[in-house]
Amino acid sequence: MKINLPAGAENIIRTLEDHGHEAFVVGGCVRDCVLGLKPQDWDITTDAKPLEVKRLFTRTVDTGIKHGTVTVLLPDGAYEVTTFRIDGKYSDGRHPDSVTFTPSLEEDLKRRDFTINAMAYSDSRGLKDLFGGAEDLKAHVIRAVGDPEERFHEDALRMMRAVRFAARFGFEIEDDTLRAISELHELLSKVSYERIRDEFTKTLLTDNPDYIKLMRETGLTHVFMPEWDQMVIPQHTIHHIYNVEDHTMSVLRLTPKDRILRLSAFFHDIGKPVSRTTDKNGTDHFKHHPERGALITADVMRRLRFDRDTIKKCVNLVRWHDLRPDDSDEAVRKAVSEIGTGAFPDLFILKRADILSQSTYKRAEKLAEIDMFERRYNEIISRHDPLSIGDLEISGKDIMELGVNKGPVIGRILSGLLSMAIKDPSVNTHDKLLDLASAMIESGM
């Protein structure tokens, strides 16, 4: 087959070949080209040593020269060029203790994770597929190169990468590879939470986020998120047709590929296992699961080293995903004030996906409630109704001018005024709020 290489990659390969070396684009870029996709990055492998690569190109960066990688900077981008190598033992389950350079392309390719990522190409030598990667692409299979146990002992994160690639392409994981993941899942404990978080999130953001179930079925979640292992519980209620995990997978499928939304969808019912009770009629109840779920979500996301802003947004959506305000402007204003306008419209998207993943019992009524909520929300926003202290036509300075000393009492007065304005937005004028504040002060607040 013929791959159309970018100018920079073609330049690097041709230059290396002109000086007596072998060179190929390798890995994910070749895989994507075989699949008819546009590669995001172009990596190059060569028998030239790092110092030889540096001598041949004017602008380079020693990206990982110890492991044979030099980044070559060209007008159309940066290209990582790595010397053919054989990896030594992986004592930490992440990085090779040592690297030996080799003149053999085969030796270099056999150390890679999966057959679909172990193909190389150059215009002069064509496609080098020594481990059946192209056939596995046709068969829609993720297969480890060589012995899967060896590959996963080398880098345990490859087990999560197997799930991520399966989810990205809608492939199946080959039986021996899948069996090795199940048997070796505890090796994942050697991997940093940051690296686990990144693979987990990338999997959620694929076209097949429900493949995340494979992480539980193979034991991977037991290592980094044992809370999830409790999610395979039934929901004996007229409102549901799936167990909690399968319901969550459905919500994920119905949620756009947005990072905050997918994470919130994943965690939205994580409080159900610890909230479940069953009455004498055999009906399950999950009272306060959003509140408990928000606490669990915060714990898990902190463990996985998510940033504070992401945690805050996801916890907020989990906490309020089941909210059903009354059909009144006041109730909706109160709800929006408490939740914060930043949670919208994501909250509506999550709520609709949640309802559509339940039974059909009262589905139309439930969706109509969300429509009402959203309609009133949009009207409230368009009218600029007061929803926060910052929306009030009065400030702390105005309160101080009424004779109140600086301190927490000012905050209490402003909060009280906001409650009044949420109930009746017409009071949100400077003069009316001053009168109300004066009355509060006189009452001894």
C-alpha positions as CSV (number, residue, x, y, z in Angstrom):
1,M,0.0,0.0,0.0
2,K,1.0,3.6,-0.5
3,I,0.9,6.1,2.4
4,N,1.0,9.8,1.7
5,L,3.6,11.1,4.1
6,P,3.8,14.7,5.3
7,A,6.7,16.7,3.9
8,G,8.6,16.6,7.1
9,A,8.5,12.9,7.6
10,E,9.4,12.3,4.0
11,N,12.3,14.7,4.3
12,I,13.6,12.9,7.5
13,I,13.3,9.4,6.0
14,R,14.9,10.4,2.7
15,T,17.8,12.2,4.5
16,L,18.5,9.2,6.7
17,E,18.3,6.8,3.8
18,D,20.7,9.0,1.7
19,H,23.2,8.6,4.5
20,G,23.0,4.8,4.5
21,H,20.3,4.3,7.2
22,E,16.9,2.6,7.4
23,A,14.0,4.8,8.5
24,F,10.2,4.3,8.7
25,V,7.2,6.0,10.1
26,V,5.9,3.7,12.8
27,G,3.1,3.0,15.2
28,G,-0.1,4.8,15.5
29,C,0.3,6.9,12.4
30,V,0.7,3.8,10.2
31,R,-2.3,2.1,11.9
32,D,-4.5,5.2,11.3
33,C,-3.4,5.4,7.6
34,V,-4.3,1.7,7.1
35,L,-7.7,2.5,8.7
36,G,-8.2,5.5,6.4
37,L,-7.9,7.9,9.3
38,K,-5.8,11.1,9.5
39,P,-2.9,10.6,12.0
40,Q,-2.4,13.2,14.7
41,D,1.3,12.5,15.1
42,W,4.0,11.0,12.9
43,D,6.7,9.1,14.7
44,I,9.8,7.8,12.9
45,T,12.1,4.9,13.8
46,T,15.6,4.3,12.4
47,D,18.8,2.4,12.8
48,A,20.7,5.6,13.1
49,K,22.0,6.4,16.6
50,P,20.7,9.6,18.3
51,L,23.9,11.5,17.8
52,E,23.9,10.6,14.1
53,V,20.3,12.0,13.8
54,K,21.4,15.2,15.5
55,R,24.3,15.6,13.1
56,L,22.0,15.3,10.0
57,F,19.4,17.9,11.1
58,T,19.9,21.5,12.1
59,R,17.2,21.9,14.7
60,T,16.8,19.1,17.2
61,V,15.7,18.6,20.8
62,D,17.0,15.9,23.1
63,T,13.5,14.7,24.0
64,G,14.6,11.3,25.4
65,I,18.0,10.8,24.1
66,K,18.8,8.2,26.8
67,H,16.1,6.0,25.3
68,G,17.1,6.9,21.7
69,T,14.6,9.7,21.0
70,V,15.5,13.0,19.3
71,T,12.8,15.5,18.2
72,V,13.6,17.0,14.8
73,L,12.1,20.4,14.2
74,L,11.0,21.2,10.6
75,P,8.9,23.9,9.0
76,D,5.8,21.7,9.0
77,G,6.1,20.4,12.6
78,A,8.1,18.4,15.2
79,Y,8.9,14.7,14.5
80,E,10.1,12.3,17.1
81,V,12.9,10.1,15.7
82,T,13.8,7.0,17.8
83,T,16.6,4.5,17.2
84,F,15.7,0.8,16.8
85,R,16.0,-0.5,20.3
86,I,15.6,-3.5,22.6
87,D,14.3,-2.8,26.0
88,G,15.8,-4.3,29.2
89,K,13.8,-5.4,32.2
90,Y,10.9,-3.3,33.5
91,S,11.5,-3.4,37.2
92,D,8.9,-0.6,37.9
93,G,6.3,-2.0,35.5
94,R,6.6,1.3,33.6
95,H,10.0,2.0,32.1
96,P,12.8,-0.2,30.9
97,D,15.8,-0.3,33.2
98,S,18.0,-0.1,30.2
99,V,17.9,0.3,26.4
100,T,20.1,-1.4,23.9
101,F,20.2,0.0,20.4
102,T,19.8,-2.6,17.6
103,P,20.1,-2.5,13.8
104,S,17.0,-4.8,13.6
105,L,13.6,-3.3,12.8
106,E,12.0,-6.6,13.8
107,E,13.6,-6.4,17.3
108,D,12.3,-2.8,17.6
109,L,8.7,-3.7,16.6
110,K,8.4,-6.8,18.8
111,R,8.8,-4.7,21.9
112,R,5.7,-2.6,21.1
113,D,2.3,-3.1,22.8
114,F,-0.2,-4.3,20.2
115,T,0.0,-5.7,16.7
116,I,-1.9,-2.8,15.2
117,N,0.7,-0.4,16.6
118,A,3.7,-2.5,15.5
119,M,3.7,-1.7,11.7
120,A,6.2,0.5,9.9
121,Y,6.3,2.1,6.5
122,S,8.6,3.9,4.1
123,D,8.1,4.7,0.4
124,S,11.2,2.7,-0.5
125,R,10.4,-0.4,1.5
126,G,6.6,-0.3,1.7
127,L,4.6,-1.6,4.7
128,K,6.5,-3.7,7.2
129,D,3.9,-5.7,9.1
130,L,5.8,-8.5,10.9
131,F,3.1,-9.4,13.5
132,G,-0.2,-9.4,11.6
133,G,-1.3,-5.9,12.5
134,A,-3.1,-5.3,9.2
135,E,-5.0,-8.6,9.5
136,D,-6.0,-7.7,13.1
137,L,-7.3,-4.3,11.9
138,K,-9.4,-6.2,9.3
139,A,-10.6,-8.6,12.0
140,H,-11.3,-5.7,14.4
141,V,-9.0,-7.3,17.1
142,I,-6.7,-5.8,19.7
143,R,-3.9,-8.4,20.2
144,A,-0.7,-8.0,22.1
145,V,2.6,-8.4,20.2
146,G,4.0,-11.8,21.2
147,D,3.3,-12.9,24.8
148,P,0.7,-10.6,26.3
149,E,2.0,-11.4,29.8
150,E,5.4,-10.1,28.9
151,R,4.0,-7.0,27.4
152,F,1.9,-6.2,30.4
153,H,4.7,-7.0,32.8
154,E,6.8,-4.4,30.9
155,D,4.2,-1.7,31.2
156,A,1.0,-2.4,33.1
157,L,-0.7,0.6,31.7
158,R,-0.9,-1.3,28.4
159,M,-3.8,-3.2,29.9
160,M,-5.9,0.0,30.1
161,R,-4.6,1.0,26.7
162,A,-6.0,-2.3,25.3
163,V,-9.5,-1.3,26.5
164,R,-9.0,2.3,25.2
165,F,-8.1,1.1,21.7
166,A,-10.9,-1.4,21.7
167,A,-13.3,1.4,22.6
168,R,-11.8,3.9,20.1
169,F,-12.2,1.5,17.2
170,G,-15.1,-0.7,18.4
171,F,-12.8,-3.7,18.3
172,E,-12.7,-6.8,20.5
173,I,-9.7,-7.8,22.7
174,E,-8.2,-11.1,21.5
175,D,-8.9,-13.9,24.0
176,D,-5.3,-14.5,25.2
177,T,-4.7,-10.8,25.6
178,L,-8.0,-10.3,27.5
179,R,-7.2,-13.3,29.7
180,A,-3.8,-11.9,30.6
181,I,-5.4,-8.6,31.6
182,S,-7.7,-10.4,34.0
183,E,-4.9,-12.4,35.5
184,L,-2.4,-9.5,35.8
185,H,-4.7,-6.6,36.7
186,E,-3.0,-6.1,40.0
187,L,0.1,-5.0,38.2
188,L,-1.7,-1.7,37.5
189,S,-1.0,-0.7,41.1
190,K,2.6,0.1,39.9
191,V,1.2,2.8,37.6
192,S,0.7,6.4,38.7
193,Y,-2.8,7.6,39.2
194,E,-2.1,10.4,36.6
195,R,-1.4,7.9,33.9
196,I,-4.4,5.8,34.8
197,R,-6.6,8.9,34.9
198,D,-5.6,9.8,31.4
199,E,-6.3,6.4,29.9
200,F,-9.6,6.2,31.8
201,T,-10.7,9.6,30.5
202,K,-9.6,8.9,26.9
203,T,-11.7,5.7,27.0
204,L,-14.8,7.7,28.2
205,L,-14.3,10.1,25.3
206,T,-14.4,7.5,22.6
207,D,-17.5,6.6,20.5
208,N,-17.9,3.5,22.7
209,P,-17.6,4.7,26.3
210,D,-19.5,1.7,27.6
211,Y,-16.4,-0.4,26.9
212,I,-15.4,1.0,30.3
213,K,-17.2,-2.1,31.6
214,L,-14.3,-4.2,30.5
215,M,-12.2,-2.4,33.1
216,R,-14.4,-3.8,35.8
217,E,-14.8,-7.2,34.2
218,T,-11.1,-7.7,34.0
219,G,-10.4,-6.4,37.5
220,L,-8.8,-3.1,36.5
221,T,-11.2,-0.9,38.4
222,H,-10.6,-2.9,41.5
223,V,-7.1,-1.4,41.5
224,F,-7.9,2.3,41.0
225,M,-11.6,2.6,41.6
226,P,-13.0,-0.2,43.8
227,E,-16.2,1.8,44.4
228,W,-17.2,1.0,40.8
229,D,-17.2,-2.8,41.5
230,Q,-20.3,-2.3,43.6
231,M,-22.3,-0.9,40.7
232,V,-23.5,-4.2,39.3
233,I,-26.6,-4.2,41.5
234,P,-30.2,-4.5,40.4
235,Q,-32.8,-1.7,40.5
236,H,-36.0,-3.4,41.4
237,T,-38.3,-0.4,40.6
238,I,-40.8,0.5,38.0
239,H,-38.6,3.3,36.9
240,H,-35.7,1.2,35.7
241,I,-34.9,-1.7,33.4
242,Y,-31.1,-2.0,33.9
243,N,-28.8,-2.6,36.8
244,V,-26.9,0.5,37.9
245,E,-23.8,-0.2,35.8
246,D,-25.8,-0.9,32.6
247,H,-28.0,2.2,33.2
248,T,-24.8,4.3,33.6
249,M,-23.4,2.8,30.3
250,S,-26.6,3.8,28.6
251,V,-26.3,7.3,29.9
252,L,-22.7,7.5,28.7
253,R,-23.7,6.5,25.2
254,L,-26.4,9.2,25.1
255,T,-24.0,11.9,26.3
256,P,-21.9,14.0,23.9
257,K,-18.1,13.5,23.9
258,D,-17.5,16.3,26.3
259,R,-15.0,15.7,29.1
260,I,-17.1,17.2,31.9
261,L,-20.3,15.6,30.7
262,R,-18.9,12.1,30.2
263,L,-17.2,12.2,33.6
264,S,-20.4,13.4,35.3
265,A,-22.4,10.8,33.4
266,F,-20.1,8.1,34.6
267,F,-20.3,9.2,38.2
268,H,-23.9,10.3,38.4
269,D,-25.2,7.2,40.1
270,I,-22.1,6.1,42.0
271,G,-23.9,6.8,45.2
272,K,-26.6,4.2,44.6
273,P,-24.9,1.1,46.0
274,V,-24.4,2.7,49.4
275,S,-27.9,4.2,49.3
276,R,-29.9,1.2,48.3
277,T,-32.7,-0.1,50.5
278,T,-35.5,-2.5,49.7
279,D,-39.0,-2.3,51.1
280,K,-41.3,-5.1,52.2
281,N,-42.7,-5.2,48.7
282,G,-39.3,-5.9,47.1
283,T,-39.0,-2.4,45.6
284,D,-35.6,-0.7,45.7
285,H,-35.1,2.9,46.9
286,F,-32.0,5.0,46.5
287,K,-32.8,8.0,48.7
288,H,-30.1,10.7,48.9
289,H,-27.9,8.9,46.3
290,P,-27.0,12.2,44.5
291,E,-25.6,13.7,47.7
292,R,-23.7,10.6,48.6
293,G,-22.6,10.2,45.1
294,A,-21.2,13.7,45.0
295,L,-19.0,12.8,48.0
296,I,-17.8,9.6,46.5
297,T,-17.1,11.4,43.1
298,A,-15.0,14.0,44.9
299,D,-13.0,11.2,46.7
300,V,-12.4,9.2,43.5
301,M,-11.5,12.2,41.4
302,R,-9.0,13.5,43.9
303,R,-7.4,10.1,44.1
304,L,-7.0,10.1,40.3
305,R,-5.5,13.6,40.5
306,F,-8.1,15.5,38.5
307,D,-7.7,19.2,38.6
308,R,-9.9,21.2,41.1
309,D,-12.0,22.9,38.5
310,T,-13.0,19.6,36.8
311,I,-13.8,18.0,40.2
312,K,-15.9,21.0,41.2
313,K,-17.9,20.9,38.0
314,C,-18.5,17.1,38.0
315,V,-19.4,16.9,41.7
316,N,-21.9,19.7,41.1
317,L,-23.6,17.9,38.2
318,V,-23.7,14.6,40.2
319,R,-25.1,16.4,43.2
320,W,-28.0,18.0,41.3
321,H,-28.7,15.5,38.4
322,D,-31.9,14.3,40.0
323,L,-33.3,17.7,41.0
324,R,-36.9,18.3,40.0
325,P,-38.0,21.9,40.9
326,D,-41.6,22.9,41.0
327,D,-43.2,24.5,37.9
328,S,-42.7,28.1,39.0
329,D,-40.2,30.8,38.3
330,E,-39.4,31.2,42.0
331,A,-38.6,27.4,42.4
332,V,-36.4,27.5,39.3
333,R,-34.6,30.7,40.4
334,K,-33.9,29.1,43.7
335,A,-32.6,26.0,42.1
336,V,-30.4,27.8,39.7
337,S,-29.1,30.1,42.4
338,E,-28.0,27.1,44.4
339,I,-26.6,25.1,41.5
340,G,-24.9,28.0,39.7
341,T,-25.4,29.0,36.2
342,G,-22.1,27.4,35.1
343,A,-23.8,23.9,35.4
344,F,-26.2,24.7,32.6
345,P,-26.9,23.5,29.9
346,D,-24.9,20.4,30.8
347,L,-27.3,19.6,33.6
348,F,-30.2,19.4,31.1
349,I,-28.2,17.2,28.8
350,L,-27.3,14.8,31.7
351,K,-30.9,14.7,33.0
352,R,-32.3,13.8,29.6
353,A,-29.8,11.0,29.0
354,D,-30.6,9.8,32.5
355,I,-34.4,9.6,31.8
356,L,-33.9,8.0,28.4
357,S,-31.8,5.3,30.1
358,Q,-34.6,4.4,32.5
359,S,-37.8,2.5,31.8
360,T,-40.6,4.0,29.7
361,Y,-42.7,4.5,32.8
362,K,-43.8,8.1,32.9
363,R,-41.0,9.0,30.5
364,A,-43.0,11.6,28.6
365,E,-43.9,13.3,31.9
366,K,-40.3,13.3,33.1
367,L,-39.0,14.7,29.9
368,A,-41.7,17.4,29.9
369,E,-40.6,18.4,33.4
370,I,-37.1,18.9,32.1
371,D,-38.4,20.9,29.2
372,M,-40.3,23.1,31.7
373,F,-37.2,23.5,33.8
374,E,-35.1,24.5,30.7
375,R,-37.7,26.8,29.4
376,R,-38.1,28.7,32.7
377,Y,-34.3,28.7,33.1
378,N,-33.9,30.4,29.7
379,E,-36.6,32.9,30.4
380,I,-35.0,33.8,33.8
381,I,-31.6,34.2,32.2
382,S,-33.0,36.4,29.4
383,R,-34.7,38.6,31.9
384,H,-31.5,38.9,34.0
385,D,-33.4,37.8,37.1
386,P,-31.2,38.0,40.3
387,L,-29.6,34.7,41.0
388,S,-26.5,35.6,43.0
389,I,-25.3,38.3,45.4
390,G,-23.4,39.8,42.5
391,D,-26.7,40.3,40.6
392,L,-28.1,42.5,43.4
393,E,-28.4,46.3,42.8
394,I,-26.7,46.9,46.1
395,S,-23.3,46.1,47.5
396,G,-21.5,45.6,50.8
397,K,-20.3,49.2,50.7
398,D,-24.0,50.3,50.6
399,I,-24.7,48.2,53.7
400,M,-21.7,49.7,55.5
401,E,-23.0,53.2,54.7
402,L,-26.1,52.3,56.7
403,G,-23.9,52.0,59.8
404,V,-23.0,48.3,59.7
405,N,-19.4,47.5,60.5
406,K,-17.4,45.4,58.1
407,G,-17.8,41.7,59.0
408,P,-19.9,38.6,58.5
409,V,-23.2,40.5,59.2
410,I,-22.9,42.2,55.8
411,G,-22.8,38.8,54.1
412,R,-25.9,37.7,56.1
413,I,-27.8,40.8,55.1
414,L,-26.9,40.4,51.4
415,S,-27.9,36.7,51.5
416,G,-31.2,37.7,53.0
417,L,-31.7,40.3,50.3
418,L,-30.9,37.7,47.6
419,S,-33.5,35.4,49.0
420,M,-36.1,38.1,48.8
421,A,-35.1,39.0,45.3
422,I,-35.3,35.4,44.2
423,K,-38.8,35.3,45.6
424,D,-39.7,38.6,44.0
425,P,-37.3,40.1,41.4
426,S,-39.1,43.4,41.4
427,V,-37.5,44.3,44.8
428,N,-34.1,44.2,43.0
429,T,-33.7,48.0,42.8
430,H,-31.2,50.0,44.7
431,D,-33.8,52.0,46.7
432,K,-36.0,49.0,47.6
433,L,-33.0,46.9,48.7
434,L,-31.7,49.8,50.8
435,D,-35.1,50.0,52.5
436,L,-35.2,46.2,53.1
437,A,-31.6,46.3,54.4
438,S,-32.5,49.1,56.8
439,A,-35.5,47.1,58.1
440,M,-33.2,44.1,58.6
441,I,-30.7,46.1,60.6
442,E,-33.5,47.7,62.7
443,S,-34.8,44.2,63.5
444,G,-31.4,43.4,65.1
445,M,-29.9,41.2,62.4
